[in-house]
Amino acid sequence: MSAAVDLKNWKIENSTDATRGQPLAARAIARKNELEDALADVGPHEELRRTALETALAAAYALMTGDIVHPSDVVARALNTWLERNKHLA
């Protein structure tokens, strides 16, 4: 039994996976921008989705203060955790 994987038709769905291998700052900014765009598209009656996006963005804004290109170890770990936690949101 051999399992073949067709990588030509494999599609990356979010910026977290699409930017893997890039600097952490670029990955975090790309994901933050993606979530901001998703928040702008949320309808007036989608309260749960709006709340989830606003919460994720509030955490991102709190982490992205100071030198985002050269974050401390604690901030870098928190940004990485944030990316993984919110990779399927939106």
Secondary structure as GFF3:
##gff-version 3
##sequence-region A 1 90
A	DSSP	three_ten_helix	7	9	.	.	.	ID=ss1
A	DSSP	alpha_helix	15	18	.	.	.	ID=ss2
A	DSSP	alpha_helix	24	41	.	.	.	ID=ss3
A	DSSP	alpha_helix	47	63	.	.	.	ID=ss4
A	DSSP	alpha_helix	73	85	.	.	.	ID=ss5
###
